Amino acid sequence: MSKSNEKLVQNTLKILERDFIVVGKTRVRSWHAWLAIGLAAGAVASILFVANRSGEFEAGMAASWGTATAKSYISGLAPSNAIDGNLSNFYSSKKQSSANSNQWISIAISPSKIHKVRILPRIANGKVLAFSVNFSLQYSVNGGQSFTDIPGQTFTNYIAGSDWQDFFFDAISGVTNIKLNATKLGTDDFNNYFLQLSEIILQGPGMNQYTEGVKVFDRSNAWDYSPAVMSFVNDPLKAHIFYSSTDFNSMGLEADAVYYGVYDIKSKSVINNAAKVLGASENIKNAKITASSFLSGWEPEKAQDGNRGTAYSSNMHTSSDSTEWLKVSFPPSLVQRIEIHPRLYGTGTLGFTKDFKLQYSKDNGVTFTDIHSLNNWEAKADWQSFPIVETEGLKNVTDIRLLATKLNPDDYGNYYLQIEEMLVFGGWDTMHVGDPAVVSGKFSYGGNIYNYAMYYTGTHHILNQSKIGAAFSNDLTNWKKYPYPVIRPSTESDYFYGDGMPSVVNLDGNSKLIIFYTDISPRSSASGDPLRLFLFRTTDDGIHFSAAKKISRNGLPDIMTLDAPMISSDYATGKWYMAVGSNNPVQKCTKPNPIYDHMEVKVYRTDNLETGVWKYVDTLDYSIANNMDHNPAFLTDVFGNITSFKTQLPTFFGRGGCGIDDIKGWSLWMATGSF
């Protein structure tokens, strides 16, 4: 391990020993599969990158370019507040006696080419306060001795939205100052006249400016998002890219999988097309299925043929109070989930049991023990999912039996037990596997040592009950799953997302890691916490993790408007960087069945994960109508750090339309930022 990483590890471990603050390396964020329909949390990309470490990697905050001055200001609300990257404070002029007063704020920089000004108004309780009504944006090329109006940037009766206000214009070279010159003021919450604003960012080539995005991977009829990218050790401009992509299997089950491809960042070209390397757990194979009775043409094998156009049926009964059973037998196996699909008729079900037990046997069907005992069950016209409540499932199971004691009728009023499919799974992640986070190290599992670990979001549910799983590899193509979730929510619910969208950092080059993730769970009002939290944990072996700690929300917008953060570190400065999807409600999605309004990728940084203030760095936003840029991932080294890649930092993200019908058109993109 390099001296740079050794220094980072030593410093980090000292901090961990003191107060559990971490300085280290991180993966790229993974946005999840539920983003597509609920978009609550999730799938991120992790990019690992080895690069030249000769320079310092410093965030491109406006404050680093120069100084801010103003015509007037209130003590404590100085113009410097407008360029400090802290969204929780603001600049304010002195109080004026009328709206028709002149106030200004000016930003001085070294001579630069500028083509965009971003201004964040002062916002309180969702309301914009004291933003200028009439104003012009002006520039100077002589150190502020004289100013000229920027063409097209003079406004009358301007109404500011409660988010960043973007002002684009033809690039102007040699700019030394940008001034907002207000001639009519707005009011604060007490109807007093001020010029107030939270932040001003100037953008141009080489200054906090992301390049126009380029498409990286795009599988047809699938939605691609949540990348995790790791560079080649011997060629840092070639990247291993892992990302989420959705599959649709033969039985109509929609399931995310992790795909892996190789991309040349310099030439912006695909070297190896992406291929599936990790998928949802499949049902136990080579099983034998038997039943208490069956009709000719409706044999029990129909419930395991992978064809939902066929079905198993018991013999007919004249009373609902009848008993039938259907049993799946197999060699001794781990069992974590049972999935049953009723026989469908139109939008409803036929012949599914009303009262029943799900049972298991470990002695080849001689004796059975109840797993679930259910009465008055109302079957939905979809897969019925039955988890094993034990944390690590049931081991050495030989049989699973559905014992029905009260039947439902078919469309003629006769009573049967009828089932299209009955599948038994050894894995917990039977529906979604995505949001990969990949890191290098030395990981011991199953008697073998592996060079890479992948952490991913998995679930058996169409949207919720997510957990975080682990898999290990030596070649990045063949992965061995750990059989159980390594992180799960404290309270699991069908109505909440759970835990997912991880990013990860290796602290010692071996198996000491920090993992960052999103948690959306039911909480008591007494906790004072929102439903969505960003959390982190540590591990010494890559499998068993410490208790969760909260990541600071100081300086961030409302956390409920943020989705799937990827967190990484710059070991040269000891700072943490976050790339996160941010909902912009000002730009409404006009597509049918919108997932979210306009979404853009924002970047923040902090000095302290638990107590620090996140300072705004940049926005990756191309102002495309009805568009979502989401699930971002920085390029990092193999341990999860943003390296000292001083002027060019590739960031990968999912892009697509904001309507539910746009999902299959989502693709993976890359843009390069100059911080």
C-alpha positions as CSV (number, residue, x, y, z in Angstrom):
1,M,0.0,0.0,0.0
2,S,1.3,3.5,-0.9
3,K,2.6,5.9,1.8
4,S,-0.4,8.1,1.0
5,N,-2.8,5.4,1.8
6,E,-0.8,4.3,4.9
7,K,-1.0,7.9,6.2
8,L,-4.7,8.0,5.5
9,V,-5.3,4.7,7.3
10,Q,-3.2,5.7,10.3
11,N,-5.0,9.1,10.7
12,T,-8.4,7.4,10.2
13,L,-7.8,4.7,12.7
14,K,-6.7,7.3,15.3
15,I,-9.9,9.3,14.7
16,L,-12.0,6.1,14.8
17,E,-10.4,5.2,18.2
18,R,-11.3,8.7,19.4
19,D,-14.9,9.4,18.4
20,F,-15.8,7.1,15.5
21,I,-15.3,9.9,12.8
22,V,-13.8,8.4,9.7
23,V,-11.4,9.7,7.1
24,G,-10.9,7.2,4.4
25,K,-12.0,5.9,1.1
26,T,-15.4,5.4,-0.4
27,R,-17.2,3.8,-3.3
28,V,-19.5,5.4,-5.8
29,R,-23.1,5.6,-5.1
30,S,-25.7,3.1,-6.1
31,W,-29.2,4.1,-6.8
32,H,-31.7,1.5,-6.3
33,A,-34.3,-0.4,-8.0
34,W,-37.2,1.3,-6.1
35,L,-36.1,4.6,-7.6
36,A,-37.9,3.6,-10.7
37,I,-41.3,3.6,-9.1
38,G,-41.0,4.9,-5.6
39,L,-37.6,6.5,-6.0
40,A,-37.1,6.7,-2.3
41,A,-33.7,5.7,-1.9
42,G,-31.8,4.3,-4.2
43,A,-28.7,2.7,-6.2
44,V,-25.3,4.3,-6.4
45,A,-22.2,3.8,-8.4
46,S,-18.8,3.2,-7.1
47,I,-15.8,4.2,-9.1
48,L,-12.4,3.1,-8.1
49,F,-9.5,5.0,-9.7
50,V,-5.8,5.0,-9.4
51,A,-4.3,8.3,-10.6
52,N,-1.4,10.7,-10.4
53,R,-1.3,12.0,-6.8
54,S,1.1,14.9,-7.3
55,G,-1.4,17.6,-6.7
56,E,-3.9,18.6,-4.1
57,F,-7.6,17.7,-4.8
58,E,-9.5,20.7,-3.5
59,A,-13.1,21.5,-4.0
60,G,-13.9,24.3,-6.4
61,M,-15.8,26.5,-4.0
62,A,-16.4,30.1,-5.2
63,A,-14.8,31.3,-2.0
64,S,-11.5,29.9,-3.1
65,W,-11.5,32.2,-6.1
66,G,-11.6,35.6,-4.4
67,T,-13.6,37.8,-2.1
68,A,-17.1,39.1,-1.8
69,T,-18.1,42.7,-1.1
70,A,-21.4,44.6,-0.8
71,K,-22.8,48.1,-0.7
72,S,-24.0,47.3,2.9
73,Y,-24.3,44.4,5.2
74,I,-25.4,43.5,8.7
75,S,-22.9,42.2,11.2
76,G,-22.8,38.4,11.1
77,L,-24.5,38.4,7.7
78,A,-21.5,39.5,5.7
79,P,-21.1,39.1,1.9
80,S,-18.6,36.3,2.6
81,N,-21.5,34.2,3.6
82,A,-22.6,34.1,0.0
83,I,-19.4,32.3,-1.1
84,D,-18.6,30.0,1.8
85,G,-20.5,26.9,0.4
86,N,-22.6,26.8,3.6
87,L,-26.3,26.8,2.6
88,S,-27.5,27.2,6.2
89,N,-26.3,30.9,6.4
90,F,-26.9,33.9,4.2
91,Y,-25.8,37.4,3.2
92,S,-28.0,40.4,4.1
93,S,-27.8,44.1,3.2
94,K,-28.9,46.6,5.8
95,K,-32.6,47.3,6.1
96,Q,-33.9,49.8,3.6
97,S,-36.8,52.2,3.9
98,S,-38.4,51.3,0.6
99,A,-38.3,48.7,-2.1
100,N,-36.9,51.2,-4.6
101,S,-33.4,51.1,-3.1
102,N,-30.1,50.2,-4.7
103,Q,-28.0,47.4,-3.1
104,W,-25.4,45.2,-4.6
105,I,-23.1,42.3,-3.9
106,S,-19.9,41.7,-6.0
107,I,-17.7,38.6,-6.3
108,A,-14.0,39.2,-7.2
109,I,-12.1,36.4,-8.9
110,S,-8.8,36.0,-10.8
111,P,-9.3,36.7,-14.5
112,S,-11.5,33.9,-15.9
113,K,-14.0,33.0,-18.6
114,I,-17.5,32.9,-17.1
115,H,-20.7,31.8,-18.8
116,K,-23.1,30.9,-15.9
117,V,-24.1,32.4,-12.6
118,R,-25.9,30.3,-10.0
119,I,-27.7,32.1,-7.1
120,L,-29.5,30.5,-4.2
121,P,-32.0,32.8,-2.6
122,R,-32.5,32.9,1.2
123,I,-35.2,30.3,1.9
124,A,-37.1,29.8,5.1
125,N,-39.9,27.3,5.6
126,G,-40.0,26.9,1.8
127,K,-40.5,30.6,1.2
128,V,-38.0,32.8,-0.7
129,L,-37.2,35.9,1.4
130,A,-35.8,39.3,0.3
131,F,-34.6,38.3,-3.2
132,S,-34.2,41.2,-5.6
133,V,-37.3,42.1,-7.7
134,N,-35.5,44.3,-10.3
135,F,-31.8,43.7,-10.9
136,S,-29.1,43.2,-13.4
137,L,-26.0,40.9,-13.5
138,Q,-22.9,42.8,-14.4
139,Y,-19.2,42.0,-15.1
140,S,-15.9,43.8,-14.8
141,V,-12.6,43.1,-16.5
142,N,-10.6,45.8,-14.7
143,G,-10.8,44.7,-11.1
144,G,-14.2,46.3,-10.4
145,Q,-13.3,49.8,-11.5
146,S,-16.2,49.7,-14.0
147,F,-19.0,47.4,-14.7
148,T,-21.0,46.4,-17.8
149,D,-24.4,44.8,-17.9
150,I,-24.2,41.1,-19.0
151,P,-26.4,40.9,-22.2
152,G,-29.8,39.4,-21.5
153,Q,-29.3,39.4,-17.7
154,T,-31.4,42.4,-16.7
155,F,-34.7,41.5,-15.0
156,T,-37.9,43.3,-13.9
157,N,-40.5,41.8,-11.6
158,Y,-38.4,38.7,-11.1
159,I,-40.0,35.9,-9.1
160,A,-37.4,33.6,-7.6
161,G,-38.1,29.9,-7.1
162,S,-37.1,28.1,-3.9
163,D,-34.0,26.6,-5.4
164,W,-30.9,27.6,-7.4
165,Q,-31.6,30.3,-9.9
166,D,-29.4,29.7,-13.0
167,F,-28.4,32.5,-15.4
168,F,-26.7,31.4,-18.6
169,F,-25.1,33.7,-21.2
170,D,-22.4,33.7,-23.9
171,A,-19.0,33.2,-22.3
172,I,-17.1,36.3,-21.3
173,S,-13.3,36.2,-21.0
174,G,-11.1,38.0,-18.6
175,V,-13.8,38.5,-16.0
176,T,-12.5,39.8,-12.6
177,N,-15.8,40.6,-10.9
178,I,-19.4,39.6,-11.1
179,K,-22.0,41.9,-9.5
180,L,-25.7,41.5,-8.7
181,N,-27.0,45.1,-8.9
182,A,-30.4,45.3,-7.3
183,T,-32.7,48.3,-8.0
184,K,-35.9,47.0,-6.4
185,L,-35.8,44.9,-3.3
186,G,-38.0,42.1,-1.9
187,T,-39.1,41.7,1.7
188,D,-38.2,39.4,4.5
189,D,-40.8,37.6,6.7
190,F,-41.5,40.8,8.6
191,N,-42.1,42.8,5.4
192,N,-38.8,44.8,5.8
193,Y,-36.8,45.5,2.6
194,F,-33.4,43.9,2.2
195,L,-31.2,42.2,-0.4
196,Q,-30.6,38.7,0.9
197,L,-29.2,35.6,-0.6
198,S,-27.7,32.3,0.5
199,E,-25.0,31.5,-2.1
200,I,-23.5,32.7,-5.4
201,I,-21.5,30.3,-7.7
202,L,-19.7,31.4,-10.8
203,Q,-19.1,28.9,-13.5
204,G,-17.0,28.6,-16.6
205,P,-14.4,26.2,-18.1
206,G,-12.2,25.0,-15.3
207,M,-14.4,26.5,-12.5
208,N,-16.8,24.1,-10.9
209,Q,-18.1,23.1,-14.4
210,Y,-19.1,19.7,-15.4
211,T,-18.6,18.9,-19.1
212,E,-21.6,17.8,-21.2
213,G,-22.5,14.2,-20.5
214,V,-21.7,11.3,-22.7
215,K,-23.6,8.0,-22.8
216,V,-21.6,5.0,-21.5
217,F,-23.9,2.0,-21.5
218,D,-27.4,1.5,-22.7
219,R,-29.0,-2.0,-22.8
220,S,-32.2,-2.0,-24.8
221,N,-35.5,-2.5,-23.0
222,A,-33.8,-2.2,-19.6
223,W,-33.2,0.6,-17.2
224,D,-29.5,1.2,-16.4
225,Y,-28.4,3.2,-13.3
226,S,-26.4,3.1,-10.0
227,P,-22.9,2.7,-11.3
228,A,-19.8,1.5,-9.3
229,V,-16.6,2.2,-11.2
230,M,-13.1,1.0,-10.4
231,S,-10.1,2.0,-12.5
232,F,-7.4,-0.3,-13.9
233,V,-4.3,-0.1,-11.6
234,N,-1.9,0.0,-14.5
235,D,-4.1,2.4,-16.6
236,P,-6.2,4.8,-14.6
237,L,-8.1,6.1,-17.6
238,K,-9.6,2.7,-18.1
239,A,-12.5,1.9,-15.7
240,H,-14.2,-1.2,-14.5
241,I,-17.9,-0.2,-14.3
242,F,-20.5,-2.1,-12.3
243,Y,-24.1,-0.9,-12.4
244,S,-27.7,-1.9,-11.9
245,S,-29.8,-3.0,-14.8
246,T,-33.2,-4.5,-14.8
247,D,-34.1,-8.0,-16.2
248,F,-37.5,-9.4,-16.9
249,N,-37.6,-13.2,-16.5
250,S,-39.8,-15.7,-18.3
251,M,-42.4,-15.6,-15.6
252,G,-42.8,-11.8,-15.6
253,L,-40.8,-11.3,-12.5
254,E,-38.9,-8.0,-12.8
255,A,-35.5,-8.4,-11.2
256,D,-32.5,-6.1,-11.0
257,A,-29.0,-7.5,-11.6
258,V,-25.5,-6.2,-11.5
259,Y,-23.7,-5.7,-14.9
260,Y,-20.0,-5.2,-15.5
261,G,-18.2,-3.6,-18.4
262,V,-15.0,-1.8,-19.2
263,Y,-14.8,1.8,-20.4
264,D,-12.0,4.0,-21.8
265,I,-12.5,7.4,-20.1
266,K,-10.0,9.2,-22.3
267,S,-11.5,8.1,-25.6
268,K,-15.0,7.9,-24.2
269,S,-15.5,4.4,-25.8
270,V,-16.6,1.0,-24.6
271,I,-13.8,-1.6,-24.4
272,N,-15.9,-4.5,-23.2
273,N,-19.7,-4.5,-23.4
274,A,-21.5,-5.0,-20.1
275,A,-22.5,-8.5,-19.0
276,K,-24.4,-9.8,-16.0
277,V,-22.2,-10.8,-13.1
278,L,-24.6,-10.9,-10.1
279,G,-28.3,-11.6,-10.2
280,A,-31.2,-12.3,-7.9
281,S,-31.3,-15.6,-6.1
282,E,-33.0,-18.4,-8.0
283,N,-35.3,-21.1,-6.7
284,I,-33.9,-24.5,-5.6
285,K,-33.4,-26.7,-8.7
286,N,-33.9,-30.4,-9.2
287,A,-36.9,-30.4,-6.8
288,K,-39.7,-33.0,-6.9
289,I,-43.2,-31.7,-6.4
290,T,-46.1,-33.9,-5.3
291,A,-49.7,-33.4,-4.1
292,S,-52.5,-35.0,-2.1
293,S,-54.6,-35.1,-5.3
294,F,-54.6,-33.7,-8.9
295,L,-56.6,-33.5,-12.0
296,S,-55.4,-34.9,-15.3
297,G,-53.6,-32.1,-17.2
298,W,-53.3,-30.2,-14.0
299,E,-50.5,-32.3,-12.4
300,P,-48.3,-30.9,-9.5
301,E,-45.4,-30.6,-11.9
302,K,-47.3,-27.7,-13.5
303,A,-46.5,-25.6,-10.4
304,Q,-42.8,-25.9,-11.1
305,D,-42.6,-25.7,-14.9
306,G,-41.7,-22.0,-15.1
307,N,-44.9,-21.5,-17.2
308,R,-47.6,-19.3,-15.7
309,G,-49.9,-20.3,-18.5
310,T,-50.3,-23.7,-16.8
311,A,-51.4,-24.5,-13.3
312,Y,-51.7,-27.3,-10.7
313,S,-55.2,-28.2,-9.5
314,S,-56.4,-30.6,-6.8
315,N,-59.5,-32.7,-7.2
316,M,-62.8,-30.9,-6.9
317,H,-64.6,-30.5,-3.5
318,T,-68.1,-29.5,-2.8
319,S,-67.2,-27.7,0.5
320,S,-64.6,-25.1,1.3
321,D,-63.8,-27.1,4.5
322,S,-61.5,-29.6,2.7
323,T,-57.9,-30.4,3.1
324,E,-55.3,-30.6,0.2
325,W,-51.5,-30.2,0.2
326,L,-48.7,-29.5,-2.3
327,K,-45.2,-30.4,-1.4
328,V,-41.8,-29.5,-2.9
329,S,-38.9,-31.9,-2.0
330,F,-35.2,-31.5,-2.6
331,P,-31.7,-32.4,-1.2
332,P,-30.9,-30.8,2.2
333,S,-30.8,-27.1,1.6
334,L,-30.9,-23.6,3.1
335,V,-34.4,-22.1,2.7
336,Q,-35.1,-18.4,3.2
337,R,-38.2,-17.7,1.1
338,I,-41.2,-19.3,-0.5
339,E,-43.0,-17.7,-3.5
340,I,-46.4,-18.8,-4.6
341,H,-48.4,-17.5,-7.6
342,P,-52.2,-18.2,-7.5
343,R,-54.2,-19.2,-10.6
344,L,-55.4,-16.0,-12.2
345,Y,-58.7,-15.2,-13.8
346,G,-59.0,-11.7,-15.2
347,T,-57.8,-9.4,-12.5
348,G,-58.6,-11.8,-9.7
349,T,-57.6,-15.3,-8.4
350,L,-59.3,-18.7,-8.5
351,G,-58.9,-21.7,-6.2
352,F,-56.3,-20.3,-3.8
353,T,-56.4,-21.5,-0.2
354,K,-58.2,-19.4,2.4
355,D,-56.8,-21.1,5.5
356,F,-53.4,-22.8,5.3
357,K,-50.0,-23.6,6.8
358,L,-46.6,-23.4,5.3
359,Q,-44.5,-26.2,6.8
360,Y,-40.9,-27.6,6.5
361,S,-39.4,-31.0,7.1
362,K,-35.8,-32.0,7.7
363,D,-36.4,-35.7,7.6
364,N,-37.6,-36.2,4.0
365,G,-41.2,-35.5,4.9
366,V,-41.7,-37.8,7.8
367,T,-42.5,-34.9,10.2
368,F,-43.4,-31.3,9.5
369,T,-43.1,-28.0,11.5
370,D,-45.1,-24.9,10.9
371,I,-43.4,-21.8,9.4
372,H,-46.6,-19.7,8.9
373,S,-50.2,-20.4,9.9
374,L,-52.6,-18.1,8.1
375,N,-56.4,-17.7,8.2
376,N,-58.8,-15.8,6.0
377,W,-56.0,-15.1,3.5
378,E,-57.0,-12.8,0.6
379,A,-54.7,-13.7,-2.3
380,K,-53.6,-10.9,-4.5
381,A,-53.3,-11.4,-8.3
382,D,-49.5,-11.6,-8.0
383,W,-46.7,-13.5,-6.3
384,Q,-47.4,-14.2,-2.7
385,S,-44.1,-13.9,-0.8
386,F,-43.5,-15.8,2.5
387,P,-40.1,-15.1,4.2
388,I,-38.5,-17.4,6.7
389,V,-38.6,-15.3,9.9
390,E,-35.3,-16.8,11.3
391,T,-32.4,-14.4,10.6
392,E,-30.4,-17.0,8.8
393,G,-33.2,-19.0,7.3
394,L,-33.8,-22.7,7.8
395,K,-30.8,-25.0,7.2
396,N,-30.9,-28.7,6.0
397,V,-34.5,-28.5,4.9
398,T,-35.7,-31.4,2.7
399,D,-39.3,-30.5,2.1
400,I,-41.6,-27.5,2.0
401,R,-45.4,-28.2,2.2
402,L,-48.4,-26.0,1.6
403,L,-51.2,-27.5,3.7
404,A,-54.6,-26.1,2.8
405,T,-57.5,-26.6,5.3
406,K,-60.0,-24.2,3.7
407,L,-60.4,-23.7,0.0
408,N,-61.7,-21.0,-2.3
409,P,-63.9,-21.6,-5.3
410,D,-63.1,-21.5,-9.0
411,D,-65.2,-19.5,-11.5
412,Y,-68.0,-22.2,-11.4
413,G,-68.3,-22.3,-7.6
414,N,-66.4,-25.6,-7.1
415,Y,-63.7,-25.8,-4.5
416,Y,-60.1,-26.6,-5.4
417,L,-56.5,-25.9,-4.4
418,Q,-55.1,-24.3,-7.6
419,I,-51.6,-22.8,-8.0
420,E,-49.7,-21.6,-11.1
421,E,-46.2,-21.7,-9.5
422,M,-44.7,-22.7,-6.1
423,L,-41.0,-21.9,-5.8
424,V,-38.6,-22.4,-2.9
425,F,-35.6,-20.1,-2.6
426,G,-32.3,-20.6,-0.7
427,G,-31.5,-16.8,-1.0
428,W,-33.1,-13.7,0.5
429,D,-32.5,-11.4,-2.5
430,T,-35.0,-13.0,-4.9
431,M,-36.4,-9.8,-6.6
432,H,-33.7,-7.0,-6.8
433,V,-29.9,-7.1,-6.8
434,G,-28.4,-3.7,-7.6
435,D,-26.7,-0.5,-6.4
436,P,-23.2,-2.1,-6.4
437,A,-20.3,-0.8,-4.3
438,V,-17.0,-2.5,-5.2
439,V,-13.7,-2.2,-3.2
440,S,-10.4,-3.9,-3.3
441,G,-8.8,-5.6,-0.2
442,K,-8.2,-9.0,1.3
443,F,-11.4,-10.7,2.4
444,S,-11.6,-14.2,4.0
445,Y,-14.8,-16.1,3.3
446,G,-15.6,-19.8,3.1
447,G,-12.0,-20.8,3.5
448,N,-10.8,-18.6,0.6
449,I,-9.1,-15.2,0.3
450,Y,-10.7,-12.8,-2.1
451,N,-9.3,-9.6,-3.6
452,Y,-12.6,-7.7,-4.1
453,A,-15.8,-7.2,-2.2
454,M,-19.1,-6.0,-3.6
455,Y,-21.9,-4.6,-1.4
456,Y,-25.3,-4.3,-3.0
457,T,-29.0,-3.6,-2.4
458,G,-31.2,-6.8,-2.3
459,T,-34.8,-7.5,-1.6
460,H,-37.6,-10.0,-2.2
461,H,-40.1,-7.2,-2.5
462,I,-41.1,-5.2,-5.6
463,L,-40.1,-1.9,-3.8
464,N,-39.4,-2.2,-0.1
465,Q,-37.8,-4.3,2.6
466,S,-34.4,-3.7,1.1
467,K,-31.2,-5.0,2.8
468,I,-27.5,-4.9,2.0
469,G,-25.7,-8.1,0.8
470,A,-22.1,-8.9,0.1
471,A,-20.3,-10.9,-2.5
472,F,-16.6,-11.7,-3.1
473,S,-14.4,-12.2,-6.2
474,N,-10.9,-12.5,-7.4
475,D,-11.5,-11.6,-11.1
476,L,-14.5,-9.1,-10.9
477,T,-16.5,-11.5,-13.1
478,N,-17.3,-14.5,-10.9
479,W,-18.8,-13.6,-7.5
480,K,-19.5,-15.7,-4.5
481,K,-22.5,-14.4,-2.4
482,Y,-22.5,-14.3,1.3
483,P,-25.8,-16.2,2.0
484,Y,-27.4,-13.6,4.4
485,P,-27.8,-9.8,4.5
486,V,-24.8,-8.1,6.2
487,I,-26.9,-5.0,7.0
488,R,-30.7,-5.0,7.5
489,P,-33.1,-2.3,8.9
490,S,-33.9,-2.3,12.6
491,T,-37.6,-2.5,11.7
492,E,-38.6,-4.3,8.5
493,S,-41.8,-3.3,6.8
494,D,-43.6,-3.9,3.5
495,Y,-44.3,-0.2,3.4
496,F,-40.8,1.2,3.8
497,Y,-37.7,1.0,1.6
498,G,-35.3,-0.4,4.3
499,D,-31.5,-0.2,3.9
500,G,-29.7,0.1,0.6
501,M,-27.7,2.1,-1.9
502,P,-24.3,1.5,-0.3
503,S,-20.9,3.1,-0.9
504,V,-17.8,1.7,0.7
505,V,-14.2,2.6,1.6
506,N,-11.3,0.4,2.6
507,L,-9.4,1.8,5.6
508,D,-6.4,-0.5,5.8
509,G,-6.0,-2.2,2.4
510,N,-7.3,-5.5,3.9
511,S,-10.8,-5.9,5.3
512,K,-11.3,-2.9,7.6
513,L,-14.1,-0.9,5.8
514,I,-16.6,1.9,6.2
515,I,-19.9,1.5,4.5
516,F,-22.4,4.4,3.8
517,Y,-26.0,3.7,3.0
518,T,-29.6,5.1,3.0
519,D,-32.1,3.9,5.6
520,I,-35.8,4.6,5.2
521,S,-37.7,3.0,8.1
522,P,-40.6,3.7,10.4
523,R,-39.5,5.9,13.3
524,S,-41.1,7.2,16.5
525,S,-41.9,10.9,16.6
526,A,-39.8,11.1,19.8
527,S,-36.7,10.4,17.8
528,G,-37.0,13.7,15.9
529,D,-35.5,12.0,12.9
530,P,-37.0,12.0,9.4
531,L,-38.0,8.8,7.7
532,R,-34.9,9.0,5.5
533,L,-31.4,8.9,7.1
534,F,-27.9,8.6,5.7
535,L,-25.9,6.2,7.9
536,F,-22.5,4.5,8.2
537,R,-21.0,1.5,9.9
538,T,-17.5,-0.1,10.1
539,T,-16.3,-3.7,9.8
540,D,-13.0,-5.5,10.5
541,D,-13.8,-8.6,8.3
542,G,-16.1,-7.3,5.5
543,I,-19.0,-9.3,6.8
544,H,-19.9,-8.3,10.4
545,F,-20.6,-4.6,10.9
546,S,-20.8,-2.3,13.8
547,A,-23.9,-0.4,15.0
548,A,-25.0,2.3,12.7
549,K,-24.1,6.0,13.1
550,K,-25.9,9.0,11.6
551,I,-24.2,11.0,8.9
552,S,-24.6,14.8,9.5
553,R,-27.4,16.5,7.7
554,N,-26.0,20.0,8.5
555,G,-25.8,22.2,5.4
556,L,-27.8,19.8,3.2
557,P,-31.3,20.6,1.7
558,D,-34.3,18.8,3.1
559,I,-33.1,15.2,3.2
560,M,-36.4,13.9,1.9
561,T,-35.5,15.7,-1.4
562,L,-32.2,13.8,-1.7
563,D,-31.7,10.3,-3.0
564,A,-28.9,7.7,-3.0
565,P,-25.8,9.6,-1.9
566,M,-22.4,8.3,-2.8
567,I,-19.7,9.4,-0.4
568,S,-16.0,9.3,-1.1
569,S,-12.9,10.8,0.5
570,D,-10.0,12.9,-0.7
571,Y,-7.1,11.6,1.4
572,A,-4.9,14.6,0.5
573,T,-7.1,17.0,2.3
574,G,-9.0,14.7,4.7
575,K,-12.4,15.9,3.3
576,W,-15.4,13.8,2.4
577,Y,-17.3,14.4,-0.8
578,M,-20.9,13.5,-1.5
579,A,-22.6,13.1,-4.9
580,V,-26.4,12.9,-4.5
581,G,-29.5,13.0,-6.5
582,S,-31.5,16.1,-5.7
583,N,-35.1,16.7,-6.6
584,N,-35.8,20.2,-8.1
585,P,-39.5,20.9,-7.6
586,V,-39.3,24.1,-9.6
587,Q,-39.0,22.1,-12.8
588,K,-42.1,20.0,-12.7
589,C,-42.3,16.6,-14.5
590,T,-45.1,16.9,-17.0
591,K,-45.0,13.2,-18.1
592,P,-47.8,10.8,-17.2
593,N,-47.3,9.0,-13.9
594,P,-44.2,11.0,-12.8
595,I,-41.6,9.3,-10.6
596,Y,-40.1,12.6,-9.4
597,D,-39.9,16.1,-10.7
598,H,-36.7,17.2,-12.4
599,M,-33.7,15.6,-10.7
600,E,-30.1,16.7,-10.8
601,V,-26.8,15.6,-9.3
602,K,-25.3,17.8,-6.6
603,V,-21.9,17.6,-4.9
604,Y,-21.1,18.6,-1.3
605,R,-18.1,18.3,0.9
606,T,-17.5,18.2,4.7
607,D,-14.6,17.8,7.2
608,N,-16.5,15.6,9.6
609,L,-19.0,12.9,8.8
610,E,-21.0,13.0,12.1
611,T,-20.9,16.7,13.1
612,G,-19.6,18.6,10.1
613,V,-21.4,21.0,7.8
614,W,-21.8,19.9,4.2
615,K,-20.7,22.7,1.9
616,Y,-22.1,23.0,-1.6
617,V,-19.6,22.4,-4.4
618,D,-21.3,22.0,-7.7
619,T,-24.4,20.8,-9.6
620,L,-24.4,18.4,-12.6
621,D,-27.4,19.8,-14.3
622,Y,-28.1,20.1,-18.0
623,S,-31.6,21.6,-17.6
624,I,-33.2,19.0,-19.8
625,A,-37.0,19.2,-19.5
626,N,-38.6,16.2,-17.9
627,N,-35.2,14.6,-17.2
628,M,-33.7,12.8,-14.3
629,D,-30.0,12.6,-13.6
630,H,-29.6,10.3,-10.7
631,N,-27.7,7.6,-8.8
632,P,-24.3,9.2,-9.3
633,A,-20.8,7.8,-8.6
634,F,-17.4,9.5,-8.5
635,L,-14.3,7.9,-10.0
636,T,-12.2,6.5,-7.1
637,D,-9.1,4.5,-6.5
638,V,-9.4,0.8,-5.7
639,F,-9.9,1.6,-2.0
640,G,-12.7,4.0,-2.6
641,N,-10.9,7.4,-2.5
642,I,-11.2,10.3,-4.8
643,T,-7.5,10.5,-5.6
644,S,-5.5,13.7,-6.2
645,F,-6.9,13.8,-9.7
646,K,-6.7,17.5,-9.6
647,T,-8.6,18.9,-12.5
648,Q,-10.7,16.1,-14.0
649,L,-13.0,13.9,-12.0
650,P,-15.3,11.7,-14.0
651,T,-18.7,11.2,-12.4
652,F,-21.1,8.5,-13.6
653,F,-24.9,8.6,-13.3
654,G,-28.2,7.3,-14.5
655,R,-30.2,9.4,-17.0
656,G,-33.7,9.2,-18.3
657,G,-37.2,10.6,-18.5
658,C,-39.1,11.4,-15.3
659,G,-42.3,9.4,-16.2
660,I,-42.9,5.7,-15.3
661,D,-43.1,4.8,-19.0
662,D,-39.5,6.2,-19.4
663,I,-37.9,3.7,-17.1
664,K,-36.8,1.2,-19.8
665,G,-35.1,4.0,-21.6
666,W,-32.8,4.9,-18.7
667,S,-29.1,4.7,-19.5
668,L,-25.7,5.2,-17.9
669,W,-23.8,8.5,-18.6
670,M,-20.5,10.2,-17.6
671,A,-19.5,13.8,-17.1
672,T,-16.2,15.2,-16.0
673,G,-16.1,17.9,-13.3
674,S,-13.3,20.4,-12.6
675,F,-13.5,21.1,-8.8
